[in-house]
Amino acid sequence: MRSYRALTYALLLMSLLPLGCAQIKQISDALTNLQRLQFKLGAVRQFRLVGIPIADKASPSDFNPLSDGLKLLDAFRSNKFPADFIVELEVRNPNDGTQGRSAVPATLAGLEFRLLIDDQPTVTGNLDREVEVPASGAVTTVPIRISLDLYQFFGKQGYDKLVNLALALGGKNGSTSRLKLDAKPTVRTKFGLMTYPGRITIVDREFRN
Protein backbone atom coordinates (compact mmCIF):
# COMPACT_ATOMS: atom_id res chain seq x y z
CA MET A 1 0.00 0.00 0.00
CA ARG A 2 2.91 2.38 0.74
CA SER A 3 4.27 2.06 -2.80
CA TYR A 4 0.79 2.72 -4.19
CA ARG A 5 0.55 5.95 -2.20
CA ALA A 6 4.11 6.95 -3.12
CA LEU A 7 3.29 6.56 -6.81
CA THR A 8 0.17 8.65 -6.34
CA TYR A 9 2.09 11.43 -4.60
CA ALA A 10 4.65 11.49 -7.42
CA LEU A 11 1.97 11.78 -10.08
CA LEU A 12 0.33 14.68 -8.29
CA LEU A 13 3.39 16.62 -7.20
CA MET A 14 3.38 19.11 -10.06
CA SER A 15 -0.36 19.70 -9.90
CA LEU A 16 -0.20 20.43 -6.16
CA LEU A 17 2.44 23.14 -6.38
CA PRO A 18 0.04 26.00 -7.24
CA LEU A 19 -2.34 25.07 -4.39
CA GLY A 20 -2.44 26.54 -0.91
CA CYS A 21 -1.28 24.63 2.17
CA ALA A 22 -4.85 23.88 3.29
CA GLN A 23 -5.78 22.42 -0.08
CA ILE A 24 -2.60 20.32 -0.21
CA LYS A 25 -3.30 18.94 3.26
CA GLN A 26 -6.88 18.08 2.31
CA ILE A 27 -5.73 16.12 -0.75
CA SER A 28 -2.86 14.51 1.19
CA ASP A 29 -5.26 13.30 3.90
CA ALA A 30 -7.60 11.89 1.28
CA LEU A 31 -4.76 10.04 -0.46
CA THR A 32 -3.57 8.58 2.84
CA ASN A 33 -7.02 7.05 3.36
CA LEU A 34 -7.50 5.98 -0.26
CA GLN A 35 -7.98 2.22 -0.53
CA ARG A 36 -7.41 0.25 -3.71
CA LEU A 37 -10.28 -1.34 -5.62
CA GLN A 38 -11.06 -4.96 -4.73
CA PHE A 39 -11.55 -7.72 -7.31
CA LYS A 40 -13.11 -11.18 -7.44
CA LEU A 41 -14.13 -13.58 -10.22
CA GLY A 42 -17.85 -14.12 -10.66
CA ALA A 43 -19.64 -16.45 -13.07
CA VAL A 44 -18.69 -17.79 -16.49
CA ARG A 45 -21.35 -17.08 -19.14
CA GLN A 46 -22.03 -17.83 -22.80
CA PHE A 47 -19.37 -20.53 -23.11
CA ARG A 48 -19.08 -21.84 -26.66
CA LEU A 49 -16.83 -24.78 -27.50
CA VAL A 50 -16.02 -25.09 -31.21
CA GLY A 51 -19.01 -22.79 -31.71
CA ILE A 52 -21.35 -25.04 -29.68
CA PRO A 53 -23.13 -23.47 -26.66
CA ILE A 54 -22.52 -25.68 -23.61
CA ALA A 55 -24.28 -23.79 -20.78
CA ASP A 56 -27.04 -26.43 -20.71
CA LYS A 57 -24.70 -29.43 -20.78
CA ALA A 58 -23.48 -31.26 -17.68
CA SER A 59 -21.54 -34.16 -19.27
CA PRO A 60 -20.16 -35.26 -22.66
CA SER A 61 -23.23 -37.45 -23.15
CA ASP A 62 -25.35 -34.29 -23.40
CA PHE A 63 -23.81 -33.44 -26.78
CA ASN A 64 -25.69 -34.62 -29.85
CA PRO A 65 -23.45 -37.45 -31.13
CA LEU A 66 -24.25 -36.88 -34.81
CA SER A 67 -23.89 -33.13 -35.02
CA ASP A 68 -22.03 -31.79 -31.98
CA GLY A 69 -19.95 -34.92 -31.44
CA LEU A 70 -18.66 -35.01 -35.00
CA LYS A 71 -17.89 -31.30 -34.95
CA LEU A 72 -15.89 -31.63 -31.73
CA LEU A 73 -13.96 -34.66 -32.99
CA ASP A 74 -13.14 -33.01 -36.31
CA ALA A 75 -11.82 -29.93 -34.49
CA PHE A 76 -9.69 -32.00 -32.13
CA ARG A 77 -8.25 -34.07 -34.97
CA SER A 78 -7.24 -30.85 -36.72
CA ASN A 79 -5.38 -29.77 -33.56
CA LYS A 80 -7.85 -26.99 -32.80
CA PHE A 81 -10.37 -26.66 -29.97
CA PRO A 82 -11.49 -23.01 -29.89
CA ALA A 83 -13.48 -21.71 -26.94
CA ASP A 84 -14.96 -18.32 -26.23
CA PHE A 85 -16.81 -17.16 -23.14
CA ILE A 86 -17.40 -14.28 -20.75
CA VAL A 87 -15.86 -14.12 -17.30
CA GLU A 88 -17.68 -11.78 -14.94
CA LEU A 89 -15.20 -9.67 -12.98
CA GLU A 90 -16.66 -8.32 -9.74
CA VAL A 91 -15.21 -4.98 -8.59
CA ARG A 92 -15.80 -3.25 -5.28
CA ASN A 93 -14.77 0.26 -4.24
CA PRO A 94 -14.12 0.35 -0.47
CA ASN A 95 -13.84 4.16 -0.45
CA ASP A 96 -17.51 4.53 0.47
CA GLY A 97 -17.29 7.21 3.17
CA THR A 98 -17.45 4.78 6.11
CA GLN A 99 -14.85 4.23 8.83
CA GLY A 100 -13.64 7.81 8.55
CA ARG A 101 -12.70 7.53 4.88
CA SER A 102 -13.68 9.92 2.13
CA ALA A 103 -16.18 8.72 -0.46
CA VAL A 104 -14.09 8.56 -3.63
CA PRO A 105 -15.67 7.27 -6.86
CA ALA A 106 -13.24 5.61 -9.26
CA THR A 107 -13.03 4.42 -12.83
CA LEU A 108 -11.35 1.17 -13.76
CA ALA A 109 -9.38 2.52 -16.71
CA GLY A 110 -7.44 -0.62 -17.56
CA LEU A 111 -6.83 -4.20 -16.48
CA GLU A 112 -3.86 -5.79 -18.22
CA PHE A 113 -4.24 -9.50 -17.46
CA ARG A 114 -3.22 -13.06 -18.21
CA LEU A 115 -5.78 -15.84 -17.81
CA LEU A 116 -4.68 -18.95 -15.92
CA ILE A 117 -6.57 -22.24 -16.18
CA ASP A 118 -5.53 -24.85 -13.60
CA ASP A 119 -2.56 -22.51 -12.96
CA GLN A 120 -1.48 -22.82 -16.60
CA PRO A 121 -0.88 -19.36 -18.17
CA THR A 122 -2.91 -18.91 -21.34
CA VAL A 123 -4.06 -15.77 -23.19
CA THR A 124 -3.53 -12.12 -22.30
CA GLY A 125 -5.90 -9.19 -22.63
CA ASN A 126 -7.18 -5.89 -21.31
CA LEU A 127 -10.47 -4.07 -20.82
CA ASP A 128 -12.16 -2.80 -23.95
CA ARG A 129 -13.67 0.18 -22.16
CA GLU A 130 -13.45 2.12 -18.91
CA VAL A 131 -15.85 1.11 -16.13
CA GLU A 132 -17.26 3.40 -13.44
CA VAL A 133 -17.05 1.97 -9.89
CA PRO A 134 -19.17 4.12 -7.54
CA ALA A 135 -18.12 4.90 -3.98
CA SER A 136 -20.95 2.85 -2.51
CA GLY A 137 -19.26 -0.41 -1.52
CA ALA A 138 -21.62 -2.21 -3.92
CA VAL A 139 -20.28 -4.71 -6.46
CA THR A 140 -19.87 -3.60 -10.07
CA THR A 141 -19.82 -6.47 -12.58
CA VAL A 142 -17.46 -6.15 -15.55
CA PRO A 143 -17.85 -8.67 -18.41
CA ILE A 144 -14.52 -9.81 -19.87
CA ARG A 145 -14.63 -11.62 -23.21
CA ILE A 146 -12.15 -14.49 -23.51
CA SER A 147 -11.20 -16.32 -26.71
CA LEU A 148 -8.58 -19.08 -26.75
CA ASP A 149 -7.69 -22.40 -28.31
CA LEU A 150 -7.86 -25.04 -25.57
CA TYR A 151 -5.88 -27.43 -27.74
CA GLN A 152 -2.92 -25.04 -27.80
CA PHE A 153 -2.57 -25.21 -24.02
CA PHE A 154 -4.13 -28.55 -23.04
CA GLY A 155 -4.21 -30.68 -26.21
CA LYS A 156 -1.78 -33.26 -24.82
CA GLN A 157 -4.34 -34.20 -22.17
CA GLY A 158 -6.55 -35.82 -24.81
CA TYR A 159 -10.02 -35.32 -26.22
CA ASP A 160 -12.08 -36.45 -23.21
CA LYS A 161 -10.21 -34.26 -20.73
CA LEU A 162 -10.52 -31.24 -22.99
CA VAL A 163 -14.29 -31.64 -23.24
CA ASN A 164 -14.59 -32.15 -19.48
CA LEU A 165 -12.42 -29.10 -18.84
CA ALA A 166 -14.73 -26.95 -20.96
CA LEU A 167 -17.77 -28.32 -19.12
CA ALA A 168 -16.13 -27.66 -15.74
CA LEU A 169 -15.70 -24.03 -16.75
CA GLY A 170 -18.83 -23.18 -18.72
CA GLY A 171 -21.18 -26.15 -18.55
CA LYS A 172 -24.37 -26.51 -16.56
CA ASN A 173 -22.41 -27.05 -13.34
CA GLY A 174 -19.44 -24.92 -14.35
CA SER A 175 -17.64 -22.38 -12.20
CA THR A 176 -14.60 -20.11 -12.14
CA SER A 177 -12.86 -22.16 -9.42
CA ARG A 178 -10.23 -23.33 -11.93
CA LEU A 179 -9.61 -19.83 -13.29
CA LYS A 180 -7.36 -17.01 -12.14
CA LEU A 181 -6.49 -13.61 -13.53
CA ASP A 182 -2.93 -12.39 -13.04
CA ALA A 183 -3.65 -8.69 -13.41
CA LYS A 184 -2.34 -5.14 -13.15
CA PRO A 185 -5.20 -2.65 -12.75
CA THR A 186 -5.12 1.03 -13.68
CA VAL A 187 -7.63 3.24 -11.87
CA ARG A 188 -8.75 6.77 -12.67
CA THR A 189 -9.79 8.80 -9.61
CA LYS A 190 -10.42 12.47 -9.01
CA PHE A 191 -6.76 12.60 -7.95
CA GLY A 192 -5.46 11.27 -11.24
CA LEU A 193 -4.59 8.06 -13.08
CA MET A 194 -3.03 5.37 -10.87
CA THR A 195 -1.58 2.01 -11.89
CA TYR A 196 -1.09 -0.59 -9.19
CA PRO A 197 2.64 -0.90 -8.35
CA GLY A 198 2.46 -4.71 -8.43
CA ARG A 199 0.35 -7.46 -9.94
CA ILE A 200 -2.55 -9.14 -8.17
CA THR A 201 -4.05 -12.62 -8.55
CA ILE A 202 -7.85 -12.48 -8.88
CA VAL A 203 -9.75 -15.61 -7.83
CA ASP A 204 -13.36 -16.59 -7.15
CA ARG A 205 -13.04 -17.24 -3.41
CA GLU A 206 -12.52 -13.73 -2.07
CA PHE A 207 -12.07 -10.07 -2.96
CA ARG A 208 -8.43 -9.08 -3.39
CA ASN A 209 -6.54 -5.85 -3.99
N, C-alpha and C positions, 0 to 999 in steps of 0.2 A: 504493500500500500504506500510506503514511503516513496518508492521510486515513481509510482503513479503520480503522487502529488508533486514531486520534484519536477517531473516532465511538464506538468500543468503550469507550475510557476514559471518555468523557462519560456513556455509558449506565450505567457501573458506579460512578461516583464516589460516589453516595449510599450504595450498598450496601457500599462499602469502608470507609466512615468508622468503623463500630463495630469493625473488625478490628484486630488487632495489626500491628505493623510487619513481622514475619516473614511473616504471612499475606498482607499486601498485596504484599510483594516477590515471593512465590511466584506470585501471580496475575499481577502485572505482567510477570514473566519469561515466563510461559506466553503471555500476550497478545502479547508482542514476537515470539515464535516462531510465533504462529498464522498459518497460511497459508490463503488462501481456497480454497473448493471449485473444482474444475476441471470444465469442461463440454465436451461434444462431441456432435454429432448422429450417431445410429446409423442403423438401417434405417427404411424406411417399410413399414408393414404394413396389411393389410386395406383397401386403397384401393378405394373404390366410386365410380364415376362415373355420375351419374343413377341411382343404386341398383344399378348393374351391377358385380359384382366384376371387377377387371381384373388381379389378381396373376398370372394364367396367360396373359396376352396380351402379345405382343411387338410387334405392329403393328396398324393399323386393320383389316387383312384378317382378323384373328383374331376379330372380332366377328361374330356371326350377323347377316347382312344383313336378315333378315325380322323378327327380334324386337329384338335389341340395336340394330341400325342405325336402325330406324324410331324407336325410343325416344330415341336420341341426337339424331337430326335434329329430332324434334318439340320436344325440350327447347331445342335451339339456336334454333329458329325462334320460340320463345316468350321468347327473351332470358333463358334460365336454363340453367345448366350446373352443378348442384350436385355437389360432391365432398366426401367425408368419408374420413378415414384416420387412422392412428396414426403419429406420429413418435416414435421411441425416443430419448430424451435419456439420454446416458451421463454419469454423475457420478462423480467420483473425489475422495476426501478425502486430501490429501497429508500430513495430520497423523497419521502412522502410527507415530510413536515412533522413526523412523530419523533419522540425521544430527543427533542431539542435540536433536530436537524432542520435545515431549510428545505422547503419543497422545491425541487429542481427538476423540471421536465427535461427529457433528453431525447436525442434522435440517434438510433443505431445507423451510423453512416456507412459502415462496412463490416464485413465478417469474413476475412480471408481464412479458409478452412481446408482441411483434408479429412475425408471420410474414412473411418476405420470400421471394418467388419470383422468380428472375431479377432480384434487387435491387428488385423492385416491392413496396412495403409493402402488406400485405393485412389479414388479421384480427388482432385482439388476443385475449389470454386470460391465464389464470393456472392454477396447479395446483389440482386439485380435492381434494387431500389432502396432508398432510405426509409426507415420505419420509425414513426413517432412512438415513444414509450412514455406515457404520462406519469406524473409524480403522484400516483395514487396507491402504489403497492400492488395494484391488480396485475394480472398476467396478460401480456400481449403476445399473441400467437403469430409467428412469422413462417410462412410456407417456404421451404427450400426445395427446389426441383433438382433431383439427382438423376443422372444418366450414366450408366457404366456397363461394361461387358463383364459379366460374372465369370465367363470362361477365361478371360485374361488373367484374373487373379486367383481363381479357384478351380480351373478346368482339370487339374491333375487329380482332384478328389473324385471325379467320375460323375456320370449323368445323374444318378439317383440323389447323391448328396447335394448337387447343385439345385435340383428341383426342391428338395427339402429345405435348403437354405433360403431360397426365395419364399417359400411358404412360411418359414419361421419369421421372416421379416414383414411380409405384406399379405399373407394369407388370412383366412378367417380368424385364426387364433394368433396372428402375428403380433410382434411388438418391437420396440426399439432396444430391447435389452442387449442385443448383440452388436449395437451400433455405438460409435463414439464420434464426436467431432473434435479434432485438434485445431483450435481456432485462435485467432488474434483479432479481437474486436476493435473497431474505431467508433467513438461516440462523439456526437456533436451536442454540446451543451451551450447555455447562454454565456459560458466562460470561454468557449472556443472548441476547437477540434482536438480530441484526445485519443491517442492510440494506446492500448494497454502495453505496458513495458515488457510483458512476457506472454507466453501462450497459455491457454487454459484448455482443459479436457472437459467437454460437455457430455454428460451421460443422462440416463433417464431416471436415475434413482433420487437425485437431489439437485437443488439449485446450486450453482457454483459461479464464482467470480474471480 
